[in-house]
Amino acid sequence: MRKESVTSIIFCSLLLSCPLRIIGFWWALGSPLAMDPNNICRKSRRFNNPRHRQICRYEPDVIRQAVNGVRMALDECQVQFRDRRWNCSLVPKSFNRILRKDTRETAFVYALTAAGVLYSITHACSTGQSMQCSCDASVRDRRNDGSFEWGGCSDNVRFGYQKTRDLLDVVRKRRKNKKGRRKRNDITTLVRMHNNKAGRLAVRNHVRKVCKCHGLSGSCTLETCWLKMPRIHSIGRHLKQKFDGATMMFGSNDGKSLIPSGTSTPPDGEDLVYTTQSPDFCRVDKKQGSLGTHGRRCNPKSKALDGCELMCCGRGYIKSLRKSLQNCQCRLVWCCQVICKTCTKVETIYNCR
């Protein structure tokens, strides 16, 4: 139920570009019904976006796969940050607070979600799960030197890229304050659209050629090749590296562009950007969305971010023993039966104070 609730907030925030006052409504729903494509499309009508209305009306499979992509992104986010102070927790109120500010964490969430939506839509095309698309036939038209032949089912990344952009890159109407300058919301839009694109490029720019040999006795007289997306875990690792090297930005005087802070190198399309420094996530801070690290497991021998020194923020840790039962000394009995003994495993664990 909790994951469905967070999926609702992400989907509403990204795909429907809804203001935060409506996000609370989606948190309250927090159920599989809230993520039903028909229900989502009914809610999207209030935002009056023609592209969304068209996709909802004629391409329901795209909406369905987009929802699946959001769920996929949330799972991968937790995998990538399981050893960090901020571990992509799905506690609704905390996640909501995190997304209110353009921090590194928000940049990663937006980029990974865009990548997840693109991946899910494209995968559905390749596997025949969507009536709106199929394999990328344009690859077959490419010339080669005769060493291989284009065939198989190339992932239709072009279709997934376009649909993901249509769903996520919604430019809000420009608003100005009393002095004629663009409001903070417009700078936020620039930041989030940049990170959305970084997520899409993390998929499109890393498509690889996969080949299969054909010939007698294992010879490879002919190769059939097709283009395949990277796995979602590879995409997550790539964006995690971009998270560590994210560039802090601020808005230009006219509010139409982003400028790197200080002496930072201007980011390219695949880099992540942010405008607000993250909290340290050491202690509970409801305003910042920080849950703290009290009780988190850590590794006393590690000097990395999962080490007790960094994870526990200098507060120290508690050592304890945990017993669990598991199968051991298994043997195969003729015929076709495996018999095991039950052993007690004692594990030493360390948790932050």
Secondary structure, DSSP 8 states (H G I E B T S, - for coil): -HHHHHHHHHHHHHHS---HHHHHHHHHH-SGGGG-HHHHHHHHGGG--HHHHHHHHH-HHHHHHHHHHHHHHHHHHHHHTTTSSS-----HHHHHHHHTS--HHHHHHHHHHHHHHHHHHHHHHHTT--SS--S-GGGGG----SS-EE-S----HHHHHHHHHHHH-------B-TTS-B-HHHHHHHHHHHHHHHHHHHHHTT-EEEEEEE-GGG--SEEEEEEE---HHHHHHHHHHHHHT-EEEEE-TTSSSEEESTT-----TTS-EESS-----SSEETTTTEE--TT-B-BTT--STTBHHHHTTTS-EEEEEEEEEEEEEEEEETTTEEEEEEEEEEEEEEEE-
